[in-house]
Amino acid sequence: MQIVILAAGRGSRLAQLGPAKPLVPVLGLPLLEHNLRQCLRLEPREILIVVGHAAEAIKNWLRLWQQQNRLRADIRCLFNPDWERYDNGHSLSCAAPHINGPFLLLMADHLYSQELLNTLCAQTPPAQGACLAVDTRLHRAEIDPTDATKVALGPRHLVRSLGKELTHYQGIDCGAFYCQPEVAEFSLRLDPEDSSRLSQIMQQLADQQRLQAVLHRHYWQDIDTPADRTRAERALLRHASQKNSDGPIARWLNRPVSQLLSRYFIRWRWSPNSISLLAFIIALLGALCLAQPQYHWLATGGILVQLASIVDGSDGEVARVQHRSSAYGGWFDALLDRYADIAVLSALTWHVINHHDPIWMWLGISAIAGSFVSSYSAHKADQRLGFKPLRIGRDLRCLIIALSALCAQPLWGLGLISLIMNLTVLYRMYLLYPGKHTANTP
């Protein structure tokens, strides 16, 4: 399929933030780059970007971006000479001569989640018509109700009408369309003096029952003002922090802080791997402190271990919001985490056996072994079970270490970790016992 991105408008309300609206940075990346990276995951045959205002700046950025990322994808800019005179619907007619099959139509000043694009592209548009992504969450905090294009639906989720002035509606227009090629031809036949807005073109399709709504609840965002960008950055970080493998401590305690730290890491242009390394170094410093005999070092070590756990969440957040996730990055982070766990639990064991009987060394070995087997078994259990039971892992271990250090009870902390981690492994062994989940057992 082809993808068409409309990027010709001036975007005067965002002029203070960038040379052109599509180049306004959101969490360190231009709006256009966010869209292009999402589009490339769809493996399109061609991407057409219709430009107007600041066309040369956009073309120069695109050329440099492709060179830096060594991209061989077919991405072209098409110039709309009447971008000042007509609205965004005319930009579609500028792309029409180059369209020869089904195409995805997107706005350069919108952000789209991959889930939304995948859902939309999985549909079959009506004959000579289009599918429109429609958000059913009418009161989302990120949506300005006065500026949003509302959608009223008829039978079979056909769009009846759309516009900003509607008072009775069932969804919000997300600015994402999956179209048959006839839609582009249709835009060429319209008089731009009467139908230069894309919503007017789509309304005519709706009048002919050729516009199908695709209802969803995935993330997207229209960015017209600096306030919109601020809301989008918060939402993107919140979306990036929603990791299925997080335990309750990571989800409710660590993530709110790691999202704040991620903003600074992005501002300082830290790579995800650099953040993973920083978390590892903080954990090593925490281990060094935990091994010391004095209480103030013990307490400092506990705080550093918890801080390392929080920072460790930022590397994945930055990687996801900047589309820099990689298999190597995930493996590198997991490797450093295991080394950090060894250092921290060994240091805590050293502290305990120097203040109590050396026999407690075996408790430390049990805690280390349980922690490692728990981490190893978690992924395997998720694959075999087909569902994710309550996650008990590294986030809880770090918090127990921090609290036990602050309370000057490292022995109790070590014992609790040993008990919880090994019981977790036994619980997974019980869940995976042959016959309990035969459907998921090879």
MOKA-V772330 format. One record per backbone hydrogen bond with DSSP energy under -0.5 kcal/mol. NH is the residue of the N-H (numbers start at 1). CO is the residue of the C=O. If there is no record, write none. Layout:
NH_CO, NH_CO
This chain:
2_102, 3_46, 4_104, 5_48, 6_4, 6_106, 7_5, 7_50, 14_11, 15_12, 17_14, 18_14, 18_15, 23_20, 24_21, 25_17, 26_29, 29_26, 31_24, 32_22, 34_30, 35_31, 36_32, 37_33, 38_34, 39_35, 40_36, 41_37, 42_39, 43_40, 45_1, 46_1, 47_74, 48_3, 49_47, 49_76, 50_5, 50_48, 51_49, 51_78, 52_7, 52_53, 53_8, 55_52, 58_54, 59_55, 60_56, 61_57, 62_58, 63_59, 64_60, 65_61, 66_62, 67_63, 68_64, 69_65, 70_66, 70_67, 71_66, 75_73, 76_47, 78_49, 80_51, 81_79, 83_80, 86_82, 89_196, 90_87, 90_196, 91_87, 92_88, 93_89, 94_90, 95_91, 96_92, 97_93, 98_95, 99_96, 103_179, 104_2, 105_103, 105_177, 106_4, 106_104, 107_175, 108_6, 110_107, 111_221, 113_219, 117_113, 118_114, 119_115, 120_116, 121_117, 122_118, 123_120, 125_123, 129_126, 130_210, 131_178, 132_212, 133_176, 134_214, 135_172, 136_134, 136_216, 138_136, 140_137, 143_140, 145_143, 147_144, 148_144, 150_148, 150_163, 151_171, 152_161, 154_158, 157_154, 158_155, 159_211, 160_152, 161_152, 163_150, 166_163, 169_167, 170_151, 171_151, 172_135, 173_149, 174_133, 177_105, 178_131, 179_103, 179_177, 180_129, 183_180, 184_180, 184_181, 185_181, 186_182, 187_183, 188_184, 189_185, 189_186, 190_186, 190_187, 192_190, 194_191, 195_191, 200_197, 201_197, 202_198, 203_199, 204_200, 205_201, 206_202, 207_203, 208_204, 208_205, 209_206, 210_205, 212_130, 212_210, 213_157, 214_132, 215_213, 216_134, 221_111, 223_109, 224_222, 229_225, 230_226, 231_227, 232_228, 233_229, 234_230, 235_231, 236_232, 237_233, 238_234, 239_235, 240_236, 241_237, 242_239, 243_241, 246_243, 248_391, 251_247, 252_248, 253_249, 254_249, 255_250, 257_253, 257_254, 258_254, 259_255, 260_256, 261_257, 262_258, 263_259, 264_260, 265_261, 266_262, 267_263, 268_264, 269_266, 270_265, 275_271, 276_272, 277_273, 278_274, 279_275, 280_276, 281_277, 282_278, 283_279, 284_280, 285_281, 286_282, 287_283, 288_284, 289_285, 290_286, 291_287, 292_289, 298_294, 299_295, 300_296, 301_297, 302_298, 303_299, 304_300, 305_301, 306_302, 307_303, 308_304, 309_305, 310_306, 311_307, 312_308, 313_310, 314_310, 314_311, 315_311, 316_312, 317_313, 318_314, 319_315, 320_316, 321_317, 322_318, 323_320, 324_319, 325_319, 330_326, 331_327, 332_328, 333_329, 334_330, 335_331, 336_332, 337_333, 338_334, 339_335, 340_336, 341_337, 342_338, 343_339, 344_340, 345_341, 346_342, 347_343, 348_344, 349_345, 350_346, 351_347, 352_348, 353_349, 354_350, 355_351, 355_352, 356_352, 360_357, 361_358, 362_359, 364_360, 365_361, 366_362, 367_363, 368_364, 369_365, 370_366, 371_367, 372_368, 373_369, 374_370, 375_371, 376_372, 377_373, 378_374, 379_375, 380_376, 381_377, 382_378, 383_379, 384_380, 385_381, 386_382, 389_387, 392_390, 397_393, 398_394, 399_395, 400_396, 401_397, 402_398, 403_399, 404_400, 405_401, 406_402, 407_403, 408_405, 409_404, 413_409, 414_410, 415_411, 416_412, 417_413, 418_414, 419_415, 420_416, 421_417, 422_418, 423_419, 424_420, 425_421, 426_422, 427_423, 428_424, 429_425, 430_426, 431_427, 432_428, 433_430, 436_433, 437_433, 440_437, 441_438, 442_440
